[in-house]
Amino acid sequence: MMTPTLFDVAAIGGLPPTGETFDPYQDCENLIDLNVKNASFSTYINLYHADGEEVSDIEHIEFLGLWLSKFFFCCKSLQVAKRFLTLANQLHIGRRVCLSELLLASLYESLGSASAKLKEYETGTNLLLSGPYWLLQLWLNATFKSFLPTRGNVEENAPEIINRSIEGTRLLRLTPTDDVDNLQTSLTKYTLMLSKRHHFLPSMAPFASRTHGPSLFTTSLEDAVKNANTEIEDIWRAFLLPREATKSGERARRKSKRTRVEEGRSLKLKDCRINSVLIFRTCSFLRNWNRRSGSPPTAENAENSAFCFVLAQEQLSVLR
Protein backbone atom coordinates (compact mmCIF):
# COMPACT_ATOMS: atom_id res chain seq x y z
CA MET A 1 0.00 0.00 0.00
CA MET A 2 1.24 3.48 -0.89
CA THR A 3 -0.07 6.26 1.28
CA PRO A 4 1.02 9.60 2.80
CA THR A 5 2.90 9.20 6.08
CA LEU A 6 4.40 11.40 8.79
CA PHE A 7 7.69 11.14 6.88
CA ASP A 8 6.01 12.75 3.86
CA VAL A 9 4.41 15.45 6.01
CA ALA A 10 7.85 16.38 7.39
CA ALA A 11 9.30 16.62 3.88
CA ILE A 12 6.41 18.50 2.30
CA GLY A 13 5.52 20.88 5.11
CA GLY A 14 8.42 20.74 7.54
CA LEU A 15 6.24 19.59 10.43
CA PRO A 16 7.98 17.30 12.95
CA PRO A 17 6.37 13.95 13.83
CA THR A 18 6.97 14.57 17.53
CA GLY A 19 5.25 16.77 20.08
CA GLU A 20 2.36 16.66 22.50
CA THR A 21 -0.78 14.77 21.63
CA PHE A 22 -3.61 17.25 21.24
CA ASP A 23 -5.89 17.23 24.27
CA PRO A 24 -9.17 19.14 23.68
CA TYR A 25 -9.69 19.49 27.44
CA GLN A 26 -6.55 21.57 28.03
CA ASP A 27 -6.80 25.35 27.67
CA CYS A 28 -10.31 24.92 26.35
CA GLU A 29 -11.63 28.13 27.92
CA ASN A 30 -11.52 30.27 24.82
CA LEU A 31 -10.56 33.91 25.18
CA ILE A 32 -12.80 34.67 22.22
CA ASP A 33 -16.57 34.69 22.27
CA LEU A 34 -17.03 33.67 18.64
CA ASN A 35 -20.41 34.45 17.15
CA VAL A 36 -21.21 32.26 14.15
CA LYS A 37 -22.72 35.31 12.44
CA ASN A 38 -19.22 36.79 12.34
CA ALA A 39 -17.40 33.57 11.45
CA SER A 40 -17.21 33.97 7.66
CA PHE A 41 -13.62 34.57 6.64
CA SER A 42 -14.00 38.14 5.36
CA THR A 43 -16.22 39.27 8.25
CA TYR A 44 -13.93 37.58 10.75
CA ILE A 45 -10.82 39.34 9.39
CA ASN A 46 -12.51 42.76 9.40
CA LEU A 47 -13.81 42.22 12.92
CA TYR A 48 -10.58 41.15 14.59
CA HIS A 49 -7.97 42.95 12.53
CA ALA A 50 -6.24 45.70 14.52
CA ASP A 51 -3.88 48.43 13.36
CA GLY A 52 -0.53 48.89 15.01
CA GLU A 53 2.76 47.04 15.20
CA GLU A 54 2.04 45.11 18.38
CA VAL A 55 -0.11 41.99 18.05
CA SER A 56 -2.40 41.34 21.00
CA ASP A 57 -3.10 37.89 22.42
CA ILE A 58 -6.64 38.00 21.07
CA GLU A 59 -5.47 38.95 17.58
CA HIS A 60 -2.86 36.18 17.55
CA ILE A 61 -5.37 33.53 18.61
CA GLU A 62 -7.81 34.80 16.01
CA PHE A 63 -5.14 34.57 13.34
CA LEU A 64 -4.34 30.99 14.34
CA GLY A 65 -8.04 30.11 14.29
CA LEU A 66 -8.34 31.51 10.75
CA TRP A 67 -5.18 29.77 9.58
CA LEU A 68 -6.25 26.38 10.96
CA SER A 69 -9.77 26.64 9.51
CA LYS A 70 -9.01 28.04 6.06
CA PHE A 71 -5.52 26.92 5.12
CA PHE A 72 -4.55 23.96 7.30
CA PHE A 73 -7.61 21.75 7.85
CA CYS A 74 -9.72 23.44 5.13
CA CYS A 75 -13.09 23.07 6.85
CA LYS A 76 -16.18 22.75 4.68
CA SER A 77 -18.19 25.60 6.20
CA LEU A 78 -15.96 28.29 4.61
CA GLN A 79 -15.81 30.04 7.94
CA VAL A 80 -13.74 29.93 11.11
CA ALA A 81 -14.63 26.75 12.99
CA LYS A 82 -15.06 27.17 16.72
CA ARG A 83 -13.67 23.69 17.34
CA PHE A 84 -10.22 24.87 16.27
CA LEU A 85 -10.00 27.70 18.80
CA THR A 86 -8.87 25.38 21.59
CA LEU A 87 -5.97 24.25 19.42
CA ALA A 88 -5.29 27.91 18.57
CA ASN A 89 -5.13 28.67 22.30
CA GLN A 90 -2.62 25.88 22.87
CA LEU A 91 -0.42 27.00 20.01
CA HIS A 92 -0.60 30.59 21.23
CA ILE A 93 0.73 29.78 24.70
CA GLY A 94 3.56 27.73 23.21
CA ARG A 95 2.42 24.12 23.48
CA ARG A 96 4.32 21.91 21.03
CA VAL A 97 1.28 20.10 19.73
CA CYS A 98 2.02 17.44 17.10
CA LEU A 99 0.33 19.16 14.15
CA SER A 100 1.60 16.59 11.65
CA GLU A 101 -0.38 13.87 13.40
CA LEU A 102 -3.54 16.00 13.41
CA LEU A 103 -3.07 16.91 9.75
CA LEU A 104 -2.59 13.32 8.61
CA ALA A 105 -5.52 12.07 10.69
CA SER A 106 -7.70 14.84 9.26
CA LEU A 107 -6.74 13.87 5.70
CA TYR A 108 -7.63 10.22 6.27
CA GLU A 109 -10.91 11.18 7.91
CA SER A 110 -11.72 13.42 4.94
CA LEU A 111 -10.89 10.65 2.46
CA GLY A 112 -13.11 8.23 4.37
CA SER A 113 -15.96 10.73 4.35
CA ALA A 114 -15.45 11.41 0.63
CA SER A 115 -15.54 7.69 -0.16
CA ALA A 116 -18.83 7.28 1.70
CA LYS A 117 -20.38 10.30 -0.04
CA LEU A 118 -19.28 9.13 -3.50
CA LYS A 119 -20.97 5.77 -2.96
CA GLU A 120 -24.26 7.54 -2.20
CA TYR A 121 -23.90 10.25 -4.83
CA GLU A 122 -26.75 10.72 -7.28
CA THR A 123 -26.29 12.45 -10.62
CA GLY A 124 -27.54 16.02 -10.58
CA THR A 125 -27.06 16.54 -6.84
CA ASN A 126 -24.38 18.59 -5.15
CA LEU A 127 -21.25 16.91 -3.84
CA LEU A 128 -19.27 18.87 -1.25
CA LEU A 129 -15.91 17.46 -0.20
CA SER A 130 -13.61 19.20 2.26
CA GLY A 131 -10.40 18.59 4.13
CA PRO A 132 -6.64 19.07 3.73
CA TYR A 133 -6.54 17.70 0.19
CA TRP A 134 -3.66 20.05 -0.53
CA LEU A 135 -1.44 17.54 1.30
CA LEU A 136 -2.70 14.70 -0.90
CA GLN A 137 -2.18 16.82 -4.02
CA LEU A 138 1.45 17.61 -3.15
CA TRP A 139 2.10 13.99 -2.15
CA LEU A 140 0.79 12.80 -5.53
CA ASN A 141 2.94 15.41 -7.28
CA ALA A 142 6.02 14.08 -5.49
CA THR A 143 5.29 10.36 -5.78
CA PHE A 144 4.35 10.39 -9.47
CA LYS A 145 6.34 13.41 -10.64
CA SER A 146 7.96 11.49 -13.53
CA PHE A 147 4.47 10.81 -14.93
CA LEU A 148 3.04 14.30 -14.51
CA PRO A 149 2.20 16.38 -17.59
CA THR A 150 3.48 19.42 -15.62
CA ARG A 151 6.89 17.92 -14.78
CA GLY A 152 8.71 20.43 -17.00
CA ASN A 153 7.04 23.49 -15.48
CA VAL A 154 9.52 23.96 -12.64
CA GLU A 155 12.57 26.16 -13.17
CA GLU A 156 15.02 24.01 -11.23
CA ASN A 157 17.74 26.68 -11.15
CA ALA A 158 15.52 29.36 -9.64
CA PRO A 159 16.86 30.54 -6.25
CA GLU A 160 13.61 29.77 -4.44
CA ILE A 161 13.76 26.18 -5.75
CA ILE A 162 17.45 25.55 -5.09
CA ASN A 163 17.28 27.07 -1.60
CA ARG A 164 13.88 25.69 -0.67
CA SER A 165 13.44 24.81 3.00
CA ILE A 166 10.57 22.38 2.35
CA GLU A 167 9.66 20.22 -0.62
CA GLY A 168 6.22 21.79 -0.81
CA THR A 169 7.72 24.90 -2.44
CA ARG A 170 8.68 22.93 -5.54
CA LEU A 171 5.74 20.53 -5.53
CA LEU A 172 3.25 23.37 -5.59
CA ARG A 173 4.55 24.38 -9.02
CA LEU A 174 3.69 20.94 -10.38
CA THR A 175 0.00 21.35 -9.59
CA PRO A 176 -2.19 21.83 -12.69
CA THR A 177 -3.79 25.26 -12.96
CA ASP A 178 -7.45 25.91 -13.68
CA ASP A 179 -6.70 27.81 -16.89
CA VAL A 180 -5.05 24.70 -18.40
CA ASP A 181 -7.28 21.84 -17.25
CA ASN A 182 -10.67 21.85 -15.60
CA LEU A 183 -11.22 19.93 -12.39
CA GLN A 184 -12.74 16.87 -14.05
CA THR A 185 -9.88 16.55 -16.56
CA SER A 186 -7.22 16.89 -13.86
CA LEU A 187 -8.95 14.36 -11.62
CA THR A 188 -9.16 11.88 -14.47
CA LYS A 189 -5.46 12.27 -15.26
CA TYR A 190 -4.41 11.72 -11.64
CA THR A 191 -6.74 8.73 -11.25
CA LEU A 192 -5.37 7.02 -14.36
CA MET A 193 -1.81 7.88 -13.40
CA LEU A 194 -2.30 6.13 -10.05
CA SER A 195 -4.25 3.12 -11.33
CA LYS A 196 -1.75 2.32 -14.10
CA ARG A 197 1.23 1.94 -11.77
CA HIS A 198 1.66 -1.81 -11.40
CA HIS A 199 5.29 -1.76 -10.26
CA PHE A 200 6.95 0.16 -7.49
CA LEU A 201 9.83 2.35 -8.68
CA PRO A 202 12.54 4.11 -6.62
CA SER A 203 11.17 7.42 -7.93
CA MET A 204 8.02 6.71 -5.92
CA ALA A 205 10.06 7.23 -2.74
CA PRO A 206 10.89 10.87 -3.59
CA PHE A 207 12.10 11.97 -0.16
CA ALA A 208 14.44 9.06 0.60
CA SER A 209 17.55 11.15 -0.07
CA ARG A 210 16.37 13.94 2.27
CA THR A 211 18.28 16.62 0.36
CA HIS A 212 15.86 19.44 1.24
CA GLY A 213 13.90 20.24 4.35
CA PRO A 214 14.34 21.42 7.93
CA SER A 215 17.27 20.13 9.96
CA LEU A 216 15.00 17.69 11.78
CA PHE A 217 14.50 15.98 8.42
CA THR A 218 17.90 16.27 6.74
CA THR A 219 20.19 15.56 9.70
CA SER A 220 21.99 12.23 9.41
CA LEU A 221 20.58 9.73 11.86
CA GLU A 222 23.96 8.02 12.19
CA ASP A 223 25.59 11.33 13.17
CA ALA A 224 22.74 12.05 15.59
CA VAL A 225 23.33 8.75 17.38
CA LYS A 226 27.09 9.34 17.55
CA ASN A 227 26.55 12.83 18.97
CA ALA A 228 23.80 11.70 21.36
CA ASN A 229 21.25 13.93 19.63
CA THR A 230 18.18 12.49 21.29
CA GLU A 231 15.81 14.87 19.47
CA ILE A 232 16.70 13.42 16.06
CA GLU A 233 16.55 9.88 17.46
CA ASP A 234 13.04 10.56 18.80
CA ILE A 235 11.99 11.95 15.43
CA TRP A 236 13.10 8.80 13.62
CA ARG A 237 11.35 6.61 16.15
CA ALA A 238 8.21 8.62 15.48
CA PHE A 239 8.69 8.02 11.74
CA LEU A 240 9.18 4.27 12.11
CA LEU A 241 7.13 3.23 15.13
CA PRO A 242 3.47 2.46 14.32
CA ARG A 243 1.01 4.63 16.19
CA GLU A 244 -2.66 5.43 16.32
CA ALA A 245 -3.35 8.83 14.81
CA THR A 246 -6.49 10.58 16.05
CA LYS A 247 -7.86 14.04 15.41
CA SER A 248 -10.32 14.45 18.23
CA GLY A 249 -8.06 13.80 21.21
CA GLU A 250 -9.66 10.45 22.02
CA ARG A 251 -6.25 8.85 22.42
CA ALA A 252 -5.26 11.44 25.00
CA ARG A 253 -8.33 10.63 27.08
CA ARG A 254 -7.70 6.90 26.90
CA LYS A 255 -4.04 7.28 27.75
CA SER A 256 -4.83 9.06 31.02
CA LYS A 257 -6.67 5.93 32.21
CA ARG A 258 -3.88 3.51 31.40
CA THR A 259 -1.09 2.38 33.65
CA ARG A 260 2.45 3.46 32.92
CA VAL A 261 3.72 -0.09 32.58
CA GLU A 262 3.81 0.00 28.78
CA GLU A 263 5.63 3.35 28.74
CA GLY A 264 8.34 1.85 30.95
CA ARG A 265 9.45 -0.69 28.39
CA SER A 266 13.08 -0.61 27.45
CA LEU A 267 14.36 1.07 24.30
CA LYS A 268 15.72 -2.26 23.11
CA LEU A 269 12.26 -3.83 23.08
CA LYS A 270 10.83 -0.86 21.18
CA ASP A 271 13.52 -1.13 18.50
CA CYS A 272 12.87 -4.86 18.17
CA ARG A 273 9.19 -4.10 17.71
CA ILE A 274 9.99 -1.53 15.00
CA ASN A 275 12.19 -4.02 13.22
CA SER A 276 9.58 -6.78 13.33
CA VAL A 277 6.80 -4.52 12.08
CA LEU A 278 8.90 -3.21 9.19
CA ILE A 279 9.90 -6.70 8.09
CA PHE A 280 6.26 -7.86 8.25
CA ARG A 281 4.92 -4.82 6.41
CA THR A 282 7.57 -5.01 3.70
CA CYS A 283 6.92 -8.71 3.05
CA SER A 284 3.18 -8.04 3.11
CA PHE A 285 3.66 -5.20 0.64
CA LEU A 286 5.61 -7.40 -1.77
CA ARG A 287 2.99 -10.13 -1.59
CA ASN A 288 -0.05 -7.86 -1.92
CA TRP A 289 1.46 -5.70 -4.66
CA ASN A 290 2.06 -8.68 -6.91
CA ARG A 291 -1.36 -10.08 -6.10
CA ARG A 292 -3.04 -6.81 -7.08
CA SER A 293 -1.07 -6.49 -10.31
CA GLY A 294 -2.00 -10.06 -11.27
CA SER A 295 1.61 -11.00 -11.95
CA PRO A 296 3.96 -13.39 -10.17
CA PRO A 297 6.93 -12.00 -8.21
CA THR A 298 9.64 -10.84 -10.59
CA ALA A 299 13.23 -9.72 -10.20
CA GLU A 300 12.16 -6.16 -11.02
CA ASN A 301 9.46 -6.15 -8.35
CA ALA A 302 11.83 -7.57 -5.77
CA GLU A 303 14.61 -5.12 -6.61
CA ASN A 304 12.40 -2.02 -6.53
CA SER A 305 10.56 -3.00 -3.37
CA ALA A 306 13.82 -3.94 -1.66
CA PHE A 307 14.99 -0.37 -2.29
CA CYS A 308 12.68 1.01 0.40
CA PHE A 309 13.28 -1.96 2.68
CA VAL A 310 17.05 -1.41 2.64
CA LEU A 311 16.60 2.27 3.44
CA ALA A 312 14.49 1.44 6.47
CA GLN A 313 16.93 -1.21 7.65
CA GLU A 314 19.84 1.24 7.38
CA GLN A 315 18.05 3.68 9.69
CA LEU A 316 17.19 0.93 12.14
CA SER A 317 20.76 -0.30 12.30
CA VAL A 318 21.95 2.93 13.91
CA LEU A 319 19.05 3.02 16.38
CA ARG A 320 19.93 -0.34 17.94
N, C-alpha and C positions, 0 to 999 in steps of 0.2 A: 504494500500500500504506500502510495506517495501522498503526502499531506503536509501542510505547514506545521512547523514545530517552533518551540522556543528558540532554537538555534537560528531559524530563519527570521524570527522577530528581532533578534539581536542584530543580525546583519542588515536587515532592511530598515529598521527604525532606531537602532542603537539602544534599545531597552534591555536592561539586564534581566536574567531569569531569576534573580534572587531578590529578596526583600520581604517585608511583612505581608502575611496573608490578609487581605481586606476583611475587616470586621465591621459590618454595618451598625453595630451597637456602640462603637467607640466614636466619640466626638459627633454624635448624631443630633445634638441640639444646634440646629442651624442658626447662624447669625442673621439670616435673611428670611424675611417673611414673604416668600414668593407667591404672588397672585397669578393664577393661570391666565388671567386676562392680559397680563403683561409679559407672558412667557415667550411670545413669538420673537424670533431672533432680532429683527429690526427694532421692535418696541423695547425689548430687553436692553439692547445696546444704548439706545437713546435715554432710557430711564436711569441706568447705572453708570453711564460714562461721566467722568468728572474731569474738569480742566485742572491743570497744575502738574508740576513735576513729580510730586510725591503721590504714591499709590497707597490708598487706604486699605485696611484689612478687608473691608466690605467689597471694595472694587476688585481686589485680587481674587477673592473667593468667587465673585460673580464672573470674572474672566475665566477662571478654571471651570466653572459650571458650564459656560458657553462653549469652551474648547472641548470638554468631554462630550457634550451633547451633539455638537454640530460636526466636529472634525475627527474625534477619536472613535466614539461608539456609533455615531451617525444614527441617532434615534429617528423613528419613523414619524413622529409628531411634528417635525420641523419647528420645534420650539425647545427651549431649555427644559430638561426633564428634572423634576424635583428630586428624583431618586439619586441623581448624581451629586447633589449638593453635600451629602455626607462625605463622599470621597473627596470633593473639592476642599472641604474643611480639613481633612486629614493631610492632604497634600500641602495646604497652606501653612499648617503648623510644622511641617517638616517631616512627617512620617514617610518612611521609605517603603511605600506600598508597592508590591510587585505588579506593576501595570501590564507587563508582558503577559502574565498569567490571565489577568482579567480580559485583555484584548483577545487573546487566543480563544478563551472560553466563550466570549461574546460572538466571535466569528462562527464557531461551531454551533452555537445555539441558533444563530441567524440562518445558517445553512440547513439545520434541521427544520426550522420553521418554514423556510422557503420550499423545501422538499415536500412537506405536508400540504402547503398551499397549492403547489403545482399539481399534486395528485387530485385535488378537488376543484381545480380551475375549470371554469366553463367559458367557452368562446363568447366574446362580447362583453364579459364582465371585467371589472378592474382588478388588477393584480398589483399589490403594493408590497415590495420587499425592502427591507431595511437592515442595516448592520454595517460593520466595518469591512465592507467588500473591497475597499481600497487595498487592504492587506492581501486579500486573495488575488487581486489584479496584479499587484507588484510581484507576488510569489510566482504566478503563472508567467509573467514577463521574464523572470530570472530563470525558472526551471526549463522553459521551452524557448529561450531567446534565439537559438539557432534556427528555429522554425517560424519565427515571427515575420510577418511581412514588413514590419517597421524596424527590423534589426539594423538597417543602415542609416537610421535617422539620427543617431547619436554622434556628435562630434567628439571623438575620443580624446583629442588633444586639447580640448577646451579646459581652461584652468579649473572651472568648477567641477569638471568630471575627473580630472587627474587628482585633484586635491580633495575629493569628496570624503566626508567624515562618516557617511552611511551609504549603503548601496541603493537606498531608495531614491537618492538624487539622480542617479543614472537610469534606474528602472522606470521612473516616472516618464522619461522621454521616449520610452518604448510603447507607451500606452496609445492606442489609436485615438484620434481626435474625431469629434462629431462631424466636422466639415469634410472628412474623407469617407468614413463609413458610418451608417446609421447603427443604432443599438442592435437591431436584429442581425445585421450582417456581421458585426463584430462578435456577437455571441455565437453565431454559427461557426465562424472561423476558429474561435477558441475551443469550442466543443469538439470539432473535428480534429483539431490539433492534438487534443488530449486523448481522444478515443483511438487515434491511429498509432499511438506509441505502444508497440508490442514488446520492445526491448529497452531495458534500462541502459542509459549511456552515461559516461562520466560527466558530460555537460549538464546532466540533470541534477548534479550536486554542485550548484554554482558557487557556493560559499565555502567549499572545503579548503581552499587555499588561504582564506581569511586575509586577503591583501588590503582590504579597506574596511574601516569601521572604527568604533571607539576602542580604547586600549583594553577594555574588558574582553573584547572579542578577538583582537589581533595578537595579544600577548602570548608568547609561547608557553604552553602548559609545562613543558619540560623545564624551562627556565624558572617558571613560577614555583615548581616543586623544589628545585635546587636552592632557590632564594627564600624558601619558606613563605611564599606569598599566598596566604590562606584565602584571600579574597578571590583570586583567580581559581584556586582549587575548588572553592565552593561553587563558583559559577559553572565549572565543568561538571561538577556533580549534579547541579541543577539541570544541565543540558542532557545528561545521560541517565539519570535516575528517574524511572517512571513515577508519575505523580497524578493525583486527581485534581484536575483544574475545574474550579467552580467560579461562577460570577456573582452569586448572591451572598456569599459569606457562610454558606451552610457548613463548609468544612471547618471553618473557624469555630462554629458553635459545637460541632461534634468533638473537635479536638479538646475543648475545655473539659469534656466529661471523661476523657480517656485517662488512663494511668500513664506515667512517664516511663514505663518499662521499655516500650519500643524505642523511645528516643534515646535510651541509654545503651543501645547496641554499639558494639565496637565499629570503628571505621573499616576494619578488615572485613567484617561480615557484610557491610554495605557495599564494598567494592566487589565482593564475590557475587552479591545479588545483581549488581549492574552487569557484571560479566556474563552471568547466566542468562539474564534477560536479553542482552544483545545477541548472544549466540542463538537463542531460541527464535528471536524475532527475525534475524537474518536468514536462518534456515527456513523459517515459515514464509518469508518474503520470496525466497528463491522457488519454493514449492508452489506457492499460490500464483506467482507471476507466470510461471510456465503453464499452469493449469488454465489460467484465464486466457492466455494467448493461444491455447489449443495446440502448442508445440512441445515436444519433449525437451528436456534439458540439453542445452548445447554448450559448446566451448565458449561461444560469444556471451551467452547469458551468464555463465559462471564467472567469466573474466570481468564483465562489467559490474555485476552484483558484488563480486569480491572486492571491487574498488572501494566501496563505502565500508564494507566490513573491515578491511585492513586499516582504514582511517580511524575507525572507532577503536580497534584493538590497540593502535599506536597510542591513542590518548589514554586508554585504560592502563597501559603498561607503566606509565609514569605516575599514575595515581596509587598503585599498589604499594 
